Amino acid sequence: MRKILSSLLLAVALTAGAQNEMQATVELSFPVDRGIGGPTFITYKGEMIVPAFNDGKKATVLLPCNDFAYCWLTYKRSRLLLYIEGGKQVKVSNYLDGNDLKLRIEGDNTEINAFLNRSETIRAGENEYALIYSHFKNALKRLYLKNDSVVSKTDIPDGYKEKEEKRLELQKKLCMAAYYTFHNRIMEERHSDSPSATIPHDYYQELESILADNDQLLIYPDYIDFNKLAVLAIVQNDKKEITQSQVISDYAQYVVSHFHSPLTRQILLNVVITPYIDSQGLEGLEKVDLIFRSNVTDNNILSLYQKAYEKWSRLLPGQPFPDFSFKDINGQVFTKEDFKGKVVYMDLWATWCPPCCAEIPYMNRLVKEFEHVRDIAFVSISIDKDAEAWKKKIAEKHMGGIQLLAGPSCFLMEYTNKTSIPHYLIIDKEGNFSDADAPYPSDPAITEQLKKDLSK
């Protein structure tokens, strides 16, 4: 659970600022293409912006900014922190240094941006996060005293140093909030029996005391991440038996109770809830949906959320199962209409999938158990590319039910949000979803569930 929650990204779309706001310009020029994979995007005030490059591999990104702010530029495997100001321009280009692909920062405030990306200031790492909390706090204090010393001695404009001190203050808070996630992960990797036992309760109290709720701080890159990780740590606390959906629910309620700055509240809800629903679904999140829709007014955020919501709401009981048309081993075409009036227990599988093949004897047993029931059908849909291997497996295993071949591009995998097989589902007599994530044939619960559907 912690891995899912701690890997939530700042994948947000928020229109920041009013129409009359000044703009900072980020010019991107990446003429050198080494074929190295990875995305290019800018993260700014909680917004993930994907630049539109022209044929010359150049792009211009305009960021609303009256005074100053920071943004992250992610380019393939590199990440730059950029300082921007309204009415000014930052230019980033790539070039070859021998065989190495590097980035060059030019334009306004070049001196500041060079300082930010020389890594002269450092944040906590594995050595610090592995410590018990009292030692971690002391180590963090020493580390940021060094950072403050670096800033005071560096050759950057005096007017900027105060801004950098504020940025480092929020970065230090982020390290505090991240302690829960990284310390537990390190302890788990080292096979500690009770990792969270080393985190005292006053840690969570300290996190609550340093939460920040001020939309003006959105200009700093660690503001949202700090609050997000702090709240996730606070609501999980030392709880051993807590479900993922309960963490999300507690997080949503905590955010609306403790954050009153409108943009901060909306972004904090979005950065956790939207990606969670997009990847994990809607189960147990009815109250979360109400909280989200009651507190978010930004149309771009609502659009992203609705897209994630509909991806899973289409699978809820009573929603229509999509039409399909697949052939059986004899070339006969079967569609959804052929099963109207019947309960359908369907599986998506392939001959090259060991877990799928392990379930075949149990599926055959189910087919045998219900062989005299007229209003039920057992439909196996293969995503095999090799039709001959599919036919051979059917013969070898004496597979019962209706065997259909969809091939590797079977749309049902994407429609049901599945990336792995086997996958089982139940369709009711009206052709609607009854259970989009049904028990396996080897699960004793499936027999009673099918009987329940048949009785409706």
C-alpha positions in Angstrom: 0.0 0.0 0.0 2.8 2.4 0.9 4.4 1.9 -2.5 1.2 2.9 -4.3 0.6 5.9 -2.2 4.2 7.1 -2.1 4.5 6.9 -5.8 1.6 9.2 -6.6 2.9 11.9 -9.0 2.1 15.6 -9.4 0.1 14.9 -12.6 -2.3 17.8 -12.4 -3.9 20.2 -14.8 -4.7 23.5 -13.2 -5.2 26.8 -14.9 -3.2 29.1 -12.6 -3.8 32.8 -12.3 -6.1 35.4 -13.8 -6.1 36.5 -17.4 -4.4 39.7 -16.7 -1.4 38.1 -15.0 2.1 38.6 -16.5 3.9 35.7 -18.0 7.3 34.1 -17.8 8.6 32.5 -20.9 10.5 29.1 -21.1 12.0 28.5 -24.5 13.0 24.9 -25.2 15.3 23.8 -28.0 16.4 20.2 -28.3 17.9 19.7 -31.7 20.1 16.8 -30.6 18.2 13.5 -30.6 20.2 10.5 -29.2 17.2 8.2 -29.1 17.1 8.1 -25.3 13.6 7.5 -24.0 11.7 9.6 -21.5 9.1 12.4 -21.5 9.5 16.2 -21.6 7.2 18.2 -19.4 7.2 21.2 -17.0 5.7 21.0 -13.5 4.4 24.4 -12.4 2.1 25.3 -9.5 0.8 21.7 -9.5 0.3 21.7 -13.2 1.9 19.2 -15.6 2.5 20.9 -18.9 3.6 19.0 -22.0 5.2 21.4 -24.5 4.2 21.3 -28.1 7.4 21.0 -30.2 7.5 22.2 -33.8 9.4 20.4 -36.6 12.6 22.3 -35.5 12.3 20.6 -32.1 11.5 23.9 -30.4 8.7 24.9 -28.0 7.6 27.9 -26.1 5.8 27.6 -22.8 4.2 30.7 -21.2 3.7 30.5 -17.4 1.4 33.0 -15.6 3.8 34.8 -13.2 3.4 38.3 -11.8 6.6 38.3 -9.7 8.8 35.2 -9.4 8.3 31.4 -9.2 10.0 28.1 -9.7 9.2 25.2 -12.1 10.6 21.8 -12.8 11.7 20.8 -16.3 11.8 17.1 -16.9 13.7 16.2 -20.1 14.2 12.5 -20.8 16.3 11.4 -17.8 17.3 14.9 -16.6 15.5 17.2 -14.3 16.2 21.0 -13.9 14.8 23.4 -11.4 14.2 26.8 -13.1 13.8 30.2 -11.5 11.4 32.3 -13.5 10.1 35.9 -13.4 7.2 37.6 -15.0 8.1 39.3 -18.3 11.4 37.5 -18.5 12.7 34.5 -20.4 14.6 31.3 -19.6 16.1 29.3 -22.5 17.0 25.6 -22.2 18.8 23.7 -25.0 20.6 20.4 -25.4 24.0 19.8 -26.8 26.7 17.1 -27.1 29.7 17.2 -24.9 31.7 14.3 -26.4 29.3 11.4 -26.2 27.3 13.0 -23.3 24.0 14.7 -23.9 23.8 17.8 -21.7 21.5 20.8 -21.1 22.4 24.4 -21.3 20.5 27.2 -19.4 20.6 30.7 -20.9 18.4 33.9 -20.9 17.4 35.9 -17.9 18.6 34.9 -14.4 21.2 32.5 -15.8 23.4 33.0 -12.7 20.6 31.9 -10.4 19.6 28.9 -12.5 23.2 27.8 -12.7 23.4 27.9 -8.9 20.1 25.9 -8.5 21.4 23.1 -10.7 24.9 22.8 -9.5 23.7 20.7 -6.6 25.6 22.8 -4.0 22.7 22.4 -1.6 21.6 18.9 -0.7 18.6 17.3 0.8 18.2 14.2 3.0 19.2 10.8 1.5 19.0 7.1 2.4 21.6 7.5 5.2 19.5 10.1 6.9 16.1 8.4 6.3 17.4 5.1 7.8 18.0 6.8 11.2 15.6 6.6 14.1 13.5 9.8 14.2 15.5 11.7 16.9 18.7 11.1 15.1 17.1 12.0 11.7 16.0 15.4 13.1 19.5 16.2 14.2 21.0 15.1 10.9 18.4 17.2 9.0 19.2 20.2 11.1 23.0 19.9 10.4 22.4 19.4 6.7 20.3 22.5 6.3 22.7 24.6 8.4 25.2 23.7 5.7 22.7 24.6 3.0 22.1 28.0 4.6 25.9 28.5 4.8 26.2 27.7 1.1 23.5 30.3 0.2 25.1 33.0 2.3 28.5 32.5 0.7 27.5 31.9 -2.9 27.9 34.6 -5.5 24.2 35.2 -6.4 22.3 38.5 -6.2 21.5 39.5 -2.6 17.8 40.0 -3.5 17.6 36.4 -4.4 19.1 34.9 -1.3 16.0 35.5 0.8 13.9 33.7 -1.8 16.3 30.8 -1.8 16.2 30.6 2.0 12.4 30.3 1.8 12.7 27.6 -0.8 15.1 25.6 1.3 12.8 26.0 4.3 10.0 24.3 2.4 12.4 21.7 1.1 13.4 20.9 4.6 9.8 20.4 5.5 9.4 18.1 2.5 12.3 16.0 3.9 10.4 15.8 7.2 7.2 14.7 5.6 9.0 12.2 3.4 10.6 10.5 6.4 7.5 8.3 7.0 7.6 6.9 3.4 11.3 6.5 3.0 12.1 5.3 6.5 9.4 2.6 6.3 10.6 1.6 2.8 14.2 1.2 4.0 13.2 -0.8 7.0 11.0 -3.1 5.0 13.9 -3.6 2.5 16.1 -4.5 5.5 13.5 -7.0 6.7 12.6 -5.2 9.9 9.6 -6.8 11.6 8.0 -3.5 12.7 9.4 -0.5 10.8 6.9 2.1 11.9 7.6 1.2 15.6 10.7 3.4 15.2 8.5 6.5 14.4 7.3 8.1 17.6 3.9 9.7 17.8 5.4 13.2 18.3 6.6 12.9 14.6 3.0 13.1 13.4 2.3 16.0 15.8 5.3 17.9 14.5 4.1 17.4 10.9 0.7 18.9 11.8 2.4 21.9 13.4 4.4 22.7 10.3 1.7 22.3 7.6 1.5 25.3 5.3 -1.8 26.6 3.9 -1.1 29.6 1.7 -1.8 29.8 -2.0 1.0 32.3 -2.4 3.5 29.5 -1.6 2.5 27.6 -4.8 5.4 29.4 -6.4 7.7 27.1 -4.5 8.2 23.6 -6.1 8.1 21.6 -2.8 5.0 23.3 -1.3 2.4 20.8 -2.6 4.6 17.7 -2.3 5.4 18.6 1.3 1.7 19.0 2.3 0.7 15.9 0.4 3.3 13.6 2.0 2.7 15.1 5.4 -1.1 14.5 5.3 -0.6 10.9 3.9 1.8 10.3 6.9 -0.6 11.8 9.4 -3.6 9.8 8.3 -1.7 6.6 8.1 0.1 7.3 11.4 0.9 3.9 13.0 -2.1 2.1 11.8 -1.4 -1.6 10.9 -4.6 -2.6 9.4 -5.8 0.2 7.0 -6.9 -0.3 3.5 -5.8 1.9 0.6 -9.3 3.2 0.1 -9.5 4.2 3.8 -6.2 6.1 3.5 -7.6 8.0 0.5 -10.8 8.7 2.3 -9.0 9.9 5.5 -6.7 12.0 3.3 -9.6 13.8 1.5 -11.4 14.5 4.8 -8.2 15.8 6.4 -7.5 18.1 3.5 -10.9 19.8 3.5 -10.8 20.1 7.3 -7.4 21.7 7.5 -6.7 23.5 4.2 -8.8 26.6 3.4 -6.8 28.3 0.7 -8.8 27.4 -2.4 -6.1 26.5 -4.9 -4.1 24.6 -2.4 -7.1 22.6 -1.3 -8.1 21.7 -4.9 -4.6 20.7 -5.9 -4.0 18.6 -2.8 -7.2 16.7 -3.5 -6.3 16.2 -7.1 -2.7 15.1 -6.8 -3.7 12.1 -4.7 -7.3 11.2 -5.5 -7.3 11.5 -9.3 -4.2 9.3 -10.0 -5.4 6.8 -7.3 -8.8 6.4 -9.0 -7.2 6.3 -12.4 -5.0 3.3 -11.4 -7.0 1.6 -8.7 -10.7 2.2 -9.3 -13.7 3.4 -7.3 -14.2 0.7 -4.7 -14.9 2.2 -1.3 -14.6 5.8 -2.5 -18.2 7.0 -2.6 -17.6 9.6 0.1 -14.4 10.7 -1.5 -16.2 11.3 -4.8 -18.7 13.6 -2.9 -15.9 15.4 -1.2 -14.0 16.0 -4.4 -16.9 17.3 -6.4 -18.0 19.5 -3.5 -14.6 21.2 -3.1 -13.1 21.3 -6.6 -14.3 24.1 -9.0 -11.5 24.3 -11.5 -12.8 22.9 -14.8 -9.5 21.4 -15.9 -9.1 19.5 -12.6 -12.7 18.3 -12.8 -12.2 17.2 -16.4 -9.2 15.1 -15.5 -11.0 13.6 -12.5 -14.1 12.8 -14.5 -12.0 11.0 -17.1 -10.5 8.8 -14.4 -13.9 8.3 -12.8 -15.6 7.2 -16.0 -12.8 4.8 -16.8 -14.1 2.8 -13.8 -17.7 3.8 -13.4 -18.5 2.0 -16.7 -17.6 -1.2 -15.0 -20.0 -0.8 -12.1 -22.9 -3.3 -11.6 -25.7 -2.5 -14.0 -23.6 -0.8 -16.6 -23.8 -2.3 -20.1 -21.2 -4.8 -21.1 -19.7 -3.7 -24.5 -20.7 -5.4 -27.7 -18.1 -7.8 -29.1 -17.7 -10.2 -32.0 -15.3 -13.1 -31.8 -15.0 -16.5 -33.5 -14.9 -19.9 -31.9 -12.6 -22.8 -32.9 -15.0 -23.7 -35.8 -15.2 -20.1 -37.1 -18.6 -19.4 -35.8 -19.1 -15.8 -34.7 -20.4 -15.0 -31.2 -21.6 -11.6 -30.1 -23.1 -10.2 -26.9 -26.6 -10.7 -28.2 -26.0 -14.5 -28.3 -25.9 -14.6 -24.5 -28.9 -12.4 -23.7 -31.0 -14.0 -21.0 -28.0 -15.9 -19.6 -25.6 -15.2 -16.8 -22.1 -15.2 -18.4 -19.0 -16.2 -16.5 -16.2 -14.9 -18.8 -12.4 -15.1 -18.6 -9.6 -13.5 -20.5 -6.6 -15.8 -20.8 -3.8 -17.0 -23.1 -2.0 -20.3 -23.6 1.4 -18.8 -22.6 0.0 -17.6 -19.2 0.9 -20.2 -16.4 -1.7 -18.8 -13.9 -4.4 -19.0 -16.7 -3.6 -22.6 -17.4 -3.6 -23.5 -13.7 -7.2 -22.4 -13.6 -8.4 -24.6 -16.5 -9.2 -27.7 -14.4 -11.2 -25.5 -12.0 -13.1 -23.9 -14.9 -13.8 -27.3 -16.4 -15.2 -28.4 -13.0 -17.5 -25.3 -12.9 -18.7 -26.1 -16.4 -19.5 -29.6 -15.3 -21.3 -28.4 -12.1 -23.6 -26.2 -14.1 -24.0 -28.3 -17.2 -27.8 -28.8 -16.6 -28.5 -25.1 -16.0 -29.7 -23.6 -19.2 -29.4 -19.9 -18.4 -25.7 -19.8 -17.8 -22.7 -19.7 -20.2 -19.0 -20.1 -19.6 -17.1 -18.0 -22.1 -13.3 -18.1 -22.4 -11.7 -15.4 -24.6 -8.1 -15.9 -25.6 -5.7 -13.1 -26.4 -3.3 -15.5 -28.1 -1.6 -14.5 -31.3 -1.0 -18.1 -32.3 -4.3 -19.6 -33.2 -2.8 -23.1 -33.6 -1.4 -23.0 -30.1 -4.8 -22.0 -28.9 -6.6 -24.8 -30.6 -4.0 -27.3 -29.3 -4.4 -26.2 -25.7 -8.2 -26.5 -26.0 -7.8 -30.1 -27.2 -5.1 -31.0 -24.7 -7.0 -29.7 -21.7 -10.5 -30.8 -22.9 -11.6 -27.2 -22.2 -15.4 -26.9 -21.8 -17.6 -23.9 -22.3 -17.4 -21.6 -25.3 -13.9 -20.9 -26.5 -13.4 -17.7 -28.5 -10.2 -16.1 -30.0 -9.8 -12.4 -29.8 -6.1 -12.0 -30.3 -3.5 -9.9 -28.6 -5.3 -6.6 -29.4 -8.5 -7.6 -27.6 -10.3 -4.4 -26.7 -11.8 -5.9 -23.5 -8.4 -5.7 -21.8 -8.3 -2.0 -22.1 -12.0 -1.6 -21.5 -11.8 -3.4 -18.2 -8.6 -1.6 -17.2 -6.6 -4.8 -17.1 -2.9 -5.2 -17.9 -2.5 -8.8 -16.8 -4.3 -12.1 -17.1 -6.2 -14.2 -16.1 -9.2 -11.9 -15.6 -12.7 -13.1 -14.7 -16.0 -11.2 -14.8 -19.7 -11.9 -14.6 -22.3 -10.5 -17.0 -26.0 -10.6 -15.9 -29.0 -11.8 -17.9 -29.6 -8.3 -19.2 -26.1 -8.0 -20.7 -24.8 -5.7 -18.0 -21.8 -6.0 -15.6 -22.6 -7.9 -12.5 -19.0 -8.2 -11.3 -16.1 -6.7 -13.3 -13.5 -8.4 -11.1 -15.1 -11.8 -10.3 -13.5 -14.6 -8.2 -11.3 -17.2 -9.9 -12.7 -20.6 -10.7 -10.5 -22.0 -8.0 -12.1 -19.7 -5.4 -15.0 -21.6 -3.7 -16.9 -18.3 -3.5 -17.6 -18.3 -7.2 -20.2 -21.1 -7.1 -22.5 -19.2 -4.7 -21.9 -16.0 -6.6 -23.1 -17.5 -9.8 -26.1 -19.1 -8.1 -27.0 -15.7 -6.7 -26.8 -14.1 -10.2 -28.9 -16.9 -11.6 -31.6 -16.4 -9.0 -32.2 -12.8 -10.1 
